[in-house]
Amino acid sequence: VNETKGTIENFKDVSAEVLLLNGSKTFLFLKHSISALNGVLPHVERVEIQGIDHAAAEDATGKPEIVANEIKNFLQ
């Protein structure tokens, strides 16, 4: 996040469809970054998954099936 500070406008020309995922327990600074991207990406879908944090996709400690399901829905 720190390395990309000040570059948000660079993302306005991304032509791909983009899925932005975050959990309701995601750190606030990451939510701010996702909100900024959501505001500038032209083809974006944002999903906030209730009850999870940034580590939700990890096999050992997270809930990867929930994350995988959101990605699957996006790709259909």
mmCIF file as gemmi writes it, N, C-alpha and C atoms, coordinates in Angstrom:
data_model
loop_
_atom_site.group_PDB
_atom_site.id
_atom_site.type_symbol
_atom_site.label_atom_id
_atom_site.label_alt_id
_atom_site.label_comp_id
_atom_site.label_asym_id
_atom_site.label_entity_id
_atom_site.label_seq_id
_atom_site.pdbx_PDB_ins_code
_atom_site.Cartn_x
_atom_site.Cartn_y
_atom_site.Cartn_z
_atom_site.occupancy
_atom_site.B_iso_or_equiv
_atom_site.pdbx_formal_charge
_atom_site.auth_seq_id
_atom_site.auth_asym_id
_atom_site.pdbx_PDB_model_num
ATOM 1 N N . VAL Axp A 1 ? 0.831 -1.189 0 1 0 ? 1 A 1
ATOM 2 C CA . VAL Axp A 1 ? 0 0 0 1 0 ? 1 A 1
ATOM 3 C C . VAL Axp A 1 ? 0.87 1.245 0 1 0 ? 1 A 1
ATOM 4 N N . ASN Axp A 2 ? 1.891 1.269 0.855 1 0 ? 2 A 1
ATOM 5 C CA . ASN Axp A 2 ? 2.766 2.446 0.922 1 0 ? 2 A 1
ATOM 6 C C . ASN Axp A 2 ? 3.523 2.681 -0.381 1 0 ? 2 A 1
ATOM 7 N N . GLU Axp A 3 ? 3.933 1.605 -1.043 1 0 ? 3 A 1
ATOM 8 C CA . GLU Axp A 3 ? 4.698 1.736 -2.28 1 0 ? 3 A 1
ATOM 9 C C . GLU Axp A 3 ? 3.866 2.302 -3.425 1 0 ? 3 A 1
ATOM 10 N N . THR Axp A 4 ? 2.553 2.197 -3.358 1 0 ? 4 A 1
ATOM 11 C CA . THR Axp A 4 ? 1.691 2.699 -4.441 1 0 ? 4 A 1
ATOM 12 C C . THR Axp A 4 ? 1.033 4.034 -4.09 1 0 ? 4 A 1
ATOM 13 N N . LYS Axp A 5 ? 1.435 4.634 -2.999 1 0 ? 5 A 1
ATOM 14 C CA . LYS Axp A 5 ? 0.864 5.913 -2.579 1 0 ? 5 A 1
ATOM 15 C C . LYS Axp A 5 ? 1.001 6.955 -3.691 1 0 ? 5 A 1
ATOM 16 N N . GLY Axp A 6 ? -0.108 7.619 -3.988 1 0 ? 6 A 1
ATOM 17 C CA . GLY Axp A 6 ? -0.107 8.667 -4.997 1 0 ? 6 A 1
ATOM 18 C C . GLY Axp A 6 ? -0.272 8.18 -6.422 1 0 ? 6 A 1
ATOM 19 N N . THR Axp A 7 ? -0.546 6.898 -6.601 1 0 ? 7 A 1
ATOM 20 C CA . THR Axp A 7 ? -0.647 6.356 -7.962 1 0 ? 7 A 1
ATOM 21 C C . THR Axp A 7 ? -2.068 5.925 -8.334 1 0 ? 7 A 1
ATOM 22 N N . ILE Axp A 8 ? -3.054 6.276 -7.538 1 0 ? 8 A 1
ATOM 23 C CA . ILE Axp A 8 ? -4.418 5.779 -7.737 1 0 ? 8 A 1
ATOM 24 C C . ILE Axp A 8 ? -4.949 6.102 -9.134 1 0 ? 8 A 1
ATOM 25 N N . GLU Axp A 9 ? -4.62 7.243 -9.673 1 0 ? 9 A 1
ATOM 26 C CA . GLU Axp A 9 ? -5.11 7.618 -11.008 1 0 ? 9 A 1
ATOM 27 C C . GLU Axp A 9 ? -4.569 6.708 -12.107 1 0 ? 9 A 1
ATOM 28 N N . ASN Axp A 10 ? -3.454 6.04 -11.856 1 0 ? 10 A 1
ATOM 29 C CA . ASN Axp A 10 ? -2.894 5.118 -12.839 1 0 ? 10 A 1
ATOM 30 C C . ASN Axp A 10 ? -3.834 3.953 -13.132 1 0 ? 10 A 1
ATOM 31 N N . PHE Axp A 11 ? -4.756 3.688 -12.239 1 0 ? 11 A 1
ATOM 32 C CA . PHE Axp A 11 ? -5.638 2.538 -12.388 1 0 ? 11 A 1
ATOM 33 C C . PHE Axp A 11 ? -6.893 2.852 -13.209 1 0 ? 11 A 1
ATOM 34 N N . LYS Axp A 12 ? -7.1 4.097 -13.582 1 0 ? 12 A 1
ATOM 35 C CA . LYS Axp A 12 ? -8.316 4.464 -14.314 1 0 ? 12 A 1
ATOM 36 C C . LYS Axp A 12 ? -8.364 3.892 -15.721 1 0 ? 12 A 1
ATOM 37 N N . ASP Axp A 13 ? -7.248 3.484 -16.252 1 0 ? 13 A 1
ATOM 38 C CA . ASP Axp A 13 ? -7.192 2.93 -17.604 1 0 ? 13 A 1
ATOM 39 C C . ASP Axp A 13 ? -7.186 1.403 -17.643 1 0 ? 13 A 1
ATOM 40 N N . VAL Axp A 14 ? -7.359 0.752 -16.514 1 0 ? 14 A 1
ATOM 41 C CA . VAL Axp A 14 ? -7.402 -0.715 -16.481 1 0 ? 14 A 1
ATOM 42 C C . VAL Axp A 14 ? -8.685 -1.162 -17.179 1 0 ? 14 A 1
ATOM 43 N N . SER Axp A 15 ? -8.541 -1.946 -18.224 1 0 ? 15 A 1
ATOM 44 C CA . SER Axp A 15 ? -9.717 -2.353 -18.998 1 0 ? 15 A 1
ATOM 45 C C . SER Axp A 15 ? -10.333 -3.666 -18.514 1 0 ? 15 A 1
ATOM 46 N N . ALA Axp A 16 ? -9.628 -4.404 -17.696 1 0 ? 16 A 1
ATOM 47 C CA . ALA Axp A 16 ? -10.129 -5.691 -17.203 1 0 ? 16 A 1
ATOM 48 C C . ALA Axp A 16 ? -11.239 -5.49 -16.18 1 0 ? 16 A 1
ATOM 49 N N . GLU Axp A 17 ? -12.12 -6.478 -16.107 1 0 ? 17 A 1
ATOM 50 C CA . GLU Axp A 17 ? -13.099 -6.499 -15.029 1 0 ? 17 A 1
ATOM 51 C C . GLU Axp A 17 ? -12.361 -6.918 -13.765 1 0 ? 17 A 1
ATOM 52 N N . VAL Axp A 18 ? -12.607 -6.21 -12.671 1 0 ? 18 A 1
ATOM 53 C CA . VAL Axp A 18 ? -11.853 -6.412 -11.435 1 0 ? 18 A 1
ATOM 54 C C . VAL Axp A 18 ? -12.811 -6.691 -10.286 1 0 ? 18 A 1
ATOM 55 N N . LEU Axp A 19 ? -12.47 -7.692 -9.488 1 0 ? 19 A 1
ATOM 56 C CA . LEU Axp A 19 ? -13.203 -7.989 -8.259 1 0 ? 19 A 1
ATOM 57 C C . LEU Axp A 19 ? -12.364 -7.502 -7.087 1 0 ? 19 A 1
ATOM 58 N N . LEU Axp A 20 ? -12.953 -6.638 -6.283 1 0 ? 20 A 1
ATOM 59 C CA . LEU Axp A 20 ? -12.305 -6.176 -5.054 1 0 ? 20 A 1
ATOM 60 C C . LEU Axp A 20 ? -13.011 -6.85 -3.89 1 0 ? 20 A 1
ATOM 61 N N . LEU Axp A 21 ? -12.282 -7.642 -3.153 1 0 ? 21 A 1
ATOM 62 C CA . LEU Axp A 21 ? -12.824 -8.348 -1.991 1 0 ? 21 A 1
ATOM 63 C C . LEU Axp A 21 ? -12.205 -7.81 -0.716 1 0 ? 21 A 1
ATOM 64 N N . ASN Axp A 22 ? -13.031 -7.649 0.277 1 0 ? 22 A 1
ATOM 65 C CA . ASN Axp A 22 ? -12.511 -7.377 1.608 1 0 ? 22 A 1
ATOM 66 C C . ASN Axp A 22 ? -13.483 -7.954 2.62 1 0 ? 22 A 1
ATOM 67 N N . GLY Axp A 23 ? -12.99 -8.148 3.818 1 0 ? 23 A 1
ATOM 68 C CA . GLY Axp A 23 ? -13.831 -8.622 4.901 1 0 ? 23 A 1
ATOM 69 C C . GLY Axp A 23 ? -14.267 -7.461 5.77 1 0 ? 23 A 1
ATOM 70 N N . SER Axp A 24 ? -15.352 -7.673 6.477 1 0 ? 24 A 1
ATOM 71 C CA . SER Axp A 24 ? -15.834 -6.623 7.374 1 0 ? 24 A 1
ATOM 72 C C . SER Axp A 24 ? -14.833 -6.337 8.493 1 0 ? 24 A 1
ATOM 73 N N . LYS Axp A 25 ? -13.936 -7.283 8.77 1 0 ? 25 A 1
ATOM 74 C CA . LYS Axp A 25 ? -12.919 -7.101 9.806 1 0 ? 25 A 1
ATOM 75 C C . LYS Axp A 25 ? -11.552 -6.728 9.228 1 0 ? 25 A 1
ATOM 76 N N . THR Axp A 26 ? -11.5 -6.397 7.945 1 0 ? 26 A 1
ATOM 77 C CA . THR Axp A 26 ? -10.254 -5.977 7.305 1 0 ? 26 A 1
ATOM 78 C C . THR Axp A 26 ? -9.761 -4.685 7.945 1 0 ? 26 A 1
ATOM 79 N N . PHE Axp A 27 ? -8.447 -4.543 8.044 1 0 ? 27 A 1
ATOM 80 C CA . PHE Axp A 27 ? -7.876 -3.31 8.592 1 0 ? 27 A 1
ATOM 81 C C . PHE Axp A 27 ? -8.414 -2.094 7.845 1 0 ? 27 A 1
ATOM 82 N N . LEU Axp A 28 ? -8.659 -1.028 8.58 1 0 ? 28 A 1
ATOM 83 C CA . LEU Axp A 28 ? -9.248 0.179 8.013 1 0 ? 28 A 1
ATOM 84 C C . LEU Axp A 28 ? -8.397 0.774 6.885 1 0 ? 28 A 1
ATOM 85 N N . PHE Axp A 29 ? -7.072 0.757 7.028 1 0 ? 29 A 1
ATOM 86 C CA . PHE Axp A 29 ? -6.235 1.346 5.975 1 0 ? 29 A 1
ATOM 87 C C . PHE Axp A 29 ? -6.388 0.576 4.666 1 0 ? 29 A 1
ATOM 88 N N . LEU Axp A 30 ? -6.636 -0.74 4.744 1 0 ? 30 A 1
ATOM 89 C CA . LEU Axp A 30 ? -6.87 -1.516 3.521 1 0 ? 30 A 1
ATOM 90 C C . LEU Axp A 30 ? -8.25 -1.219 2.942 1 0 ? 30 A 1
ATOM 91 N N . LYS Axp A 31 ? -9.233 -1.019 3.8 1 0 ? 31 A 1
ATOM 92 C CA . LYS Axp A 31 ? -10.57 -0.647 3.318 1 0 ? 31 A 1
ATOM 93 C C . LYS Axp A 31 ? -10.52 0.693 2.582 1 0 ? 31 A 1
ATOM 94 N N . HIS Axp A 32 ? -9.71 1.616 3.081 1 0 ? 32 A 1
ATOM 95 C CA . HIS Axp A 32 ? -9.558 2.912 2.403 1 0 ? 32 A 1
ATOM 96 C C . HIS Axp A 32 ? -8.941 2.725 1.019 1 0 ? 32 A 1
ATOM 97 N N . SER Axp A 33 ? -7.964 1.856 0.918 1 0 ? 33 A 1
ATOM 98 C CA . SER Axp A 33 ? -7.336 1.586 -0.377 1 0 ? 33 A 1
ATOM 99 C C . SER Axp A 33 ? -8.331 0.955 -1.342 1 0 ? 33 A 1
ATOM 100 N N . ILE Axp A 34 ? -9.104 0.014 -0.845 1 0 ? 34 A 1
ATOM 101 C CA . ILE Axp A 34 ? -10.11 -0.639 -1.691 1 0 ? 34 A 1
ATOM 102 C C . ILE Axp A 34 ? -11.168 0.37 -2.127 1 0 ? 34 A 1
ATOM 103 N N . SER Axp A 35 ? -11.575 1.245 -1.246 1 0 ? 35 A 1
ATOM 104 C CA . SER Axp A 35 ? -12.552 2.282 -1.604 1 0 ? 35 A 1
ATOM 105 C C . SER Axp A 35 ? -11.999 3.196 -2.685 1 0 ? 35 A 1
ATOM 106 N N . ALA Axp A 36 ? -10.731 3.554 -2.571 1 0 ? 36 A 1
ATOM 107 C CA . ALA Axp A 36 ? -10.105 4.411 -3.586 1 0 ? 36 A 1
ATOM 108 C C . ALA Axp A 36 ? -10.072 3.703 -4.935 1 0 ? 36 A 1
ATOM 109 N N . LEU Axp A 37 ? -9.687 2.437 -4.951 1 0 ? 37 A 1
ATOM 110 C CA . LEU Axp A 37 ? -9.676 1.672 -6.2 1 0 ? 37 A 1
ATOM 111 C C . LEU Axp A 37 ? -11.089 1.531 -6.763 1 0 ? 37 A 1
ATOM 112 N N . ASN Axp A 38 ? -12.04 1.295 -5.89 1 0 ? 38 A 1
ATOM 113 C CA . ASN Axp A 38 ? -13.428 1.174 -6.318 1 0 ? 38 A 1
ATOM 114 C C . ASN Axp A 38 ? -13.906 2.446 -7.016 1 0 ? 38 A 1
ATOM 115 N N . GLY Axp A 39 ? -13.397 3.571 -6.582 1 0 ? 39 A 1
ATOM 116 C CA . GLY Axp A 39 ? -13.798 4.843 -7.157 1 0 ? 39 A 1
ATOM 117 C C . GLY Axp A 39 ? -13.147 5.164 -8.491 1 0 ? 39 A 1
ATOM 118 N N . VAL Axp A 40 ? -12.061 4.489 -8.83 1 0 ? 40 A 1
ATOM 119 C CA . VAL Axp A 40 ? -11.321 4.848 -10.039 1 0 ? 40 A 1
ATOM 120 C C . VAL Axp A 40 ? -11.335 3.757 -11.114 1 0 ? 40 A 1
ATOM 121 N N . LEU Axp A 41 ? -11.444 2.495 -10.726 1 0 ? 41 A 1
ATOM 122 C CA . LEU Axp A 41 ? -11.46 1.42 -11.722 1 0 ? 41 A 1
ATOM 123 C C . LEU Axp A 41 ? -12.757 1.474 -12.528 1 0 ? 41 A 1
ATOM 124 N N . PRO Axp A 42 ? -12.658 1.393 -13.853 1 0 ? 42 A 1
ATOM 125 C CA . PRO Axp A 42 ? -13.872 1.538 -14.675 1 0 ? 42 A 1
ATOM 126 C C . PRO Axp A 42 ? -14.794 0.323 -14.669 1 0 ? 42 A 1
ATOM 127 N N . HIS Axp A 43 ? -14.267 -0.87 -14.461 1 0 ? 43 A 1
ATOM 128 C CA . HIS Axp A 43 ? -15.068 -2.095 -14.511 1 0 ? 43 A 1
ATOM 129 C C . HIS Axp A 43 ? -14.81 -2.89 -13.239 1 0 ? 43 A 1
ATOM 130 N N . VAL Axp A 44 ? -15.477 -2.507 -12.176 1 0 ? 44 A 1
ATOM 131 C CA . VAL Axp A 44 ? -15.16 -3.066 -10.866 1 0 ? 44 A 1
ATOM 132 C C . VAL Axp A 44 ? -16.421 -3.55 -10.162 1 0 ? 44 A 1
ATOM 133 N N . GLU Axp A 45 ? -16.251 -4.638 -9.449 1 0 ? 45 A 1
ATOM 134 C CA . GLU Axp A 45 ? -17.287 -5.126 -8.542 1 0 ? 45 A 1
ATOM 135 C C . GLU Axp A 45 ? -16.627 -5.247 -7.175 1 0 ? 45 A 1
ATOM 136 N N . ARG Axp A 46 ? -17.271 -4.68 -6.185 1 0 ? 46 A 1
ATOM 137 C CA . ARG Axp A 46 ? -16.724 -4.741 -4.828 1 0 ? 46 A 1
ATOM 138 C C . ARG Axp A 46 ? -17.639 -5.588 -3.956 1 0 ? 46 A 1
ATOM 139 N N . VAL Axp A 47 ? -17.028 -6.47 -3.194 1 0 ? 47 A 1
ATOM 140 C CA . VAL Axp A 47 ? -17.773 -7.335 -2.283 1 0 ? 47 A 1
ATOM 141 C C . VAL Axp A 47 ? -17.101 -7.279 -0.914 1 0 ? 47 A 1
ATOM 142 N N . GLU Axp A 48 ? -17.909 -7.009 0.106 1 0 ? 48 A 1
ATOM 143 C CA . GLU Axp A 48 ? -17.421 -7.095 1.475 1 0 ? 48 A 1
ATOM 144 C C . GLU Axp A 48 ? -18.069 -8.304 2.115 1 0 ? 48 A 1
ATOM 145 N N . ILE Axp A 49 ? -17.244 -9.216 2.599 1 0 ? 49 A 1
ATOM 146 C CA . ILE Axp A 49 ? -17.716 -10.447 3.217 1 0 ? 49 A 1
ATOM 147 C C . ILE Axp A 49 ? -17.778 -10.231 4.73 1 0 ? 49 A 1
ATOM 148 N N . GLN Axp A 50 ? -18.937 -10.407 5.281 1 0 ? 50 A 1
ATOM 149 C CA . GLN Axp A 50 ? -19.138 -10.169 6.706 1 0 ? 50 A 1
ATOM 150 C C . GLN Axp A 50 ? -18.426 -11.217 7.559 1 0 ? 50 A 1
ATOM 151 N N . GLY Axp A 51 ? -17.792 -10.749 8.628 1 0 ? 51 A 1
ATOM 152 C CA . GLY Axp A 51 ? -17.219 -11.626 9.63 1 0 ? 51 A 1
ATOM 153 C C . GLY Axp A 51 ? -15.819 -12.147 9.357 1 0 ? 51 A 1
ATOM 154 N N . ILE Axp A 52 ? -15.19 -11.71 8.27 1 0 ? 52 A 1
ATOM 155 C CA . ILE Axp A 52 ? -13.832 -12.181 7.987 1 0 ? 52 A 1
ATOM 156 C C . ILE Axp A 52 ? -12.861 -11.013 7.94 1 0 ? 52 A 1
ATOM 157 N N . ASP Axp A 53 ? -11.564 -11.352 7.972 1 0 ? 53 A 1
ATOM 158 C CA . ASP Axp A 53 ? -10.53 -10.328 7.884 1 0 ? 53 A 1
ATOM 159 C C . ASP Axp A 53 ? -9.66 -10.579 6.666 1 0 ? 53 A 1
ATOM 160 N N . HIS Axp A 54 ? -8.536 -9.892 6.606 1 0 ? 54 A 1
ATOM 161 C CA . HIS Axp A 54 ? -7.65 -9.948 5.444 1 0 ? 54 A 1
ATOM 162 C C . HIS Axp A 54 ? -7.039 -11.332 5.227 1 0 ? 54 A 1
ATOM 163 N N . ALA Axp A 55 ? -6.977 -12.148 6.255 1 0 ? 55 A 1
ATOM 164 C CA . ALA Axp A 55 ? -6.359 -13.47 6.152 1 0 ? 55 A 1
ATOM 165 C C . ALA Axp A 55 ? -7.372 -14.569 5.817 1 0 ? 55 A 1
ATOM 166 N N . ALA Axp A 56 ? -8.553 -14.22 5.408 1 0 ? 56 A 1
ATOM 167 C CA . ALA Axp A 56 ? -9.621 -15.197 5.186 1 0 ? 56 A 1
ATOM 168 C C . ALA Axp A 56 ? -9.271 -16.255 4.146 1 0 ? 56 A 1
ATOM 169 N N . ALA Axp A 57 ? -8.445 -15.932 3.18 1 0 ? 57 A 1
ATOM 170 C CA . ALA Axp A 57 ? -8.114 -16.895 2.122 1 0 ? 57 A 1
ATOM 171 C C . ALA Axp A 57 ? -7.086 -17.937 2.556 1 0 ? 57 A 1
ATOM 172 N N . GLU Axp A 58 ? -6.481 -17.77 3.715 1 0 ? 58 A 1
ATOM 173 C CA . GLU Axp A 58 ? -5.474 -18.717 4.187 1 0 ? 58 A 1
ATOM 174 C C . GLU Axp A 58 ? -6.124 -20.038 4.589 1 0 ? 58 A 1
ATOM 175 N N . ASP Axp A 59 ? -5.524 -21.132 4.169 1 0 ? 59 A 1
ATOM 176 C CA . ASP Axp A 59 ? -6.055 -22.456 4.48 1 0 ? 59 A 1
ATOM 177 C C . ASP Axp A 59 ? -6.077 -22.745 5.983 1 0 ? 59 A 1
ATOM 178 N N . ALA Axp A 60 ? -4.996 -22.428 6.665 1 0 ? 60 A 1
ATOM 179 C CA . ALA Axp A 60 ? -4.848 -22.84 8.055 1 0 ? 60 A 1
ATOM 180 C C . ALA Axp A 60 ? -5.725 -22.047 9.019 1 0 ? 60 A 1
ATOM 181 N N . THR Axp A 61 ? -5.841 -20.749 8.8 1 0 ? 61 A 1
ATOM 182 C CA . THR Axp A 61 ? -6.524 -19.909 9.778 1 0 ? 61 A 1
ATOM 183 C C . THR Axp A 61 ? -7.768 -19.215 9.244 1 0 ? 61 A 1
ATOM 184 N N . GLY Axp A 62 ? -7.984 -19.247 7.952 1 0 ? 62 A 1
ATOM 185 C CA . GLY Axp A 62 ? -9.072 -18.492 7.36 1 0 ? 62 A 1
ATOM 186 C C . GLY Axp A 62 ? -10.276 -19.325 6.993 1 0 ? 62 A 1
ATOM 187 N N . LYS Axp A 63 ? -11.035 -18.783 6.071 1 0 ? 63 A 1
ATOM 188 C CA . LYS Axp A 63 ? -12.218 -19.436 5.531 1 0 ? 63 A 1
ATOM 189 C C . LYS Axp A 63 ? -12.145 -19.357 4.015 1 0 ? 63 A 1
ATOM 190 N N . PRO Axp A 64 ? -11.177 -20.08 3.43 1 0 ? 64 A 1
ATOM 191 C CA . PRO Axp A 64 ? -10.935 -19.942 1.992 1 0 ? 64 A 1
ATOM 192 C C . PRO Axp A 64 ? -12.131 -20.313 1.123 1 0 ? 64 A 1
ATOM 193 N N . GLU Axp A 65 ? -13.015 -21.173 1.621 1 0 ? 65 A 1
ATOM 194 C CA . GLU Axp A 65 ? -14.176 -21.554 0.826 1 0 ? 65 A 1
ATOM 195 C C . GLU Axp A 65 ? -15.111 -20.371 0.582 1 0 ? 65 A 1
ATOM 196 N N . ILE Axp A 66 ? -15.2 -19.462 1.528 1 0 ? 66 A 1
ATOM 197 C CA . ILE Axp A 66 ? -16.039 -18.279 1.361 1 0 ? 66 A 1
ATOM 198 C C . ILE Axp A 66 ? -15.437 -17.366 0.3 1 0 ? 66 A 1
ATOM 199 N N . VAL Axp A 67 ? -14.14 -17.164 0.371 1 0 ? 67 A 1
ATOM 200 C CA . VAL Axp A 67 ? -13.437 -16.329 -0.608 1 0 ? 67 A 1
ATOM 201 C C . VAL Axp A 67 ? -13.534 -16.96 -1.994 1 0 ? 67 A 1
ATOM 202 N N . ALA Axp A 68 ? -13.297 -18.268 -2.071 1 0 ? 68 A 1
ATOM 203 C CA . ALA Axp A 68 ? -13.364 -18.978 -3.351 1 0 ? 68 A 1
ATOM 204 C C . ALA Axp A 68 ? -14.755 -18.865 -3.969 1 0 ? 68 A 1
ATOM 205 N N . ASN Axp A 69 ? -15.776 -18.93 -3.158 1 0 ? 69 A 1
ATOM 206 C CA . ASN Axp A 69 ? -17.144 -18.821 -3.664 1 0 ? 69 A 1
ATOM 207 C C . ASN Axp A 69 ? -17.395 -17.455 -4.292 1 0 ? 69 A 1
ATOM 208 N N . GLU Axp A 70 ? -16.889 -16.401 -3.684 1 0 ? 70 A 1
ATOM 209 C CA . GLU Axp A 70 ? -17.048 -15.047 -4.247 1 0 ? 70 A 1
ATOM 210 C C . GLU Axp A 70 ? -16.306 -14.923 -5.578 1 0 ? 70 A 1
ATOM 211 N N . ILE Axp A 71 ? -15.125 -15.498 -5.649 1 0 ? 71 A 1
ATOM 212 C CA . ILE Axp A 71 ? -14.357 -15.456 -6.891 1 0 ? 71 A 1
ATOM 213 C C . ILE Axp A 71 ? -15.083 -16.254 -7.976 1 0 ? 71 A 1
ATOM 214 N N . LYS Axp A 72 ? -15.589 -17.407 -7.607 1 0 ? 72 A 1
ATOM 215 C CA . LYS Axp A 72 ? -16.347 -18.235 -8.547 1 0 ? 72 A 1
ATOM 216 C C . LYS Axp A 72 ? -17.555 -17.483 -9.083 1 0 ? 72 A 1
ATOM 217 N N . ASN Axp A 73 ? -18.307 -16.828 -8.212 1 0 ? 73 A 1
ATOM 218 C CA . ASN Axp A 73 ? -19.47 -16.045 -8.649 1 0 ? 73 A 1
ATOM 219 C C . ASN Axp A 73 ? -19.071 -14.94 -9.613 1 0 ? 73 A 1
ATOM 220 N N . PHE Axp A 74 ? -17.964 -14.307 -9.335 1 0 ? 74 A 1
ATOM 221 C CA . PHE Axp A 74 ? -17.483 -13.219 -10.19 1 0 ? 74 A 1
ATOM 222 C C . PHE Axp A 74 ? -17.107 -13.73 -11.587 1 0 ? 74 A 1
ATOM 223 N N . LEU Axp A 75 ? -16.518 -14.902 -11.64 1 0 ? 75 A 1
ATOM 224 C CA . LEU Axp A 75 ? -16.033 -15.439 -12.911 1 0 ? 75 A 1
ATOM 225 C C . LEU Axp A 75 ? -17.14 -16.056 -13.778 1 0 ? 75 A 1
ATOM 226 N N . GLN Axp A 76 ? -18.288 -16.274 -13.207 1 0 ? 76 A 1
ATOM 227 C CA . GLN Axp A 76 ? -19.381 -16.879 -13.984 1 0 ? 76 A 1
ATOM 228 C C . GLN Axp A 76 ? -20.065 -15.879 -14.874 1 0 ? 76 A 1
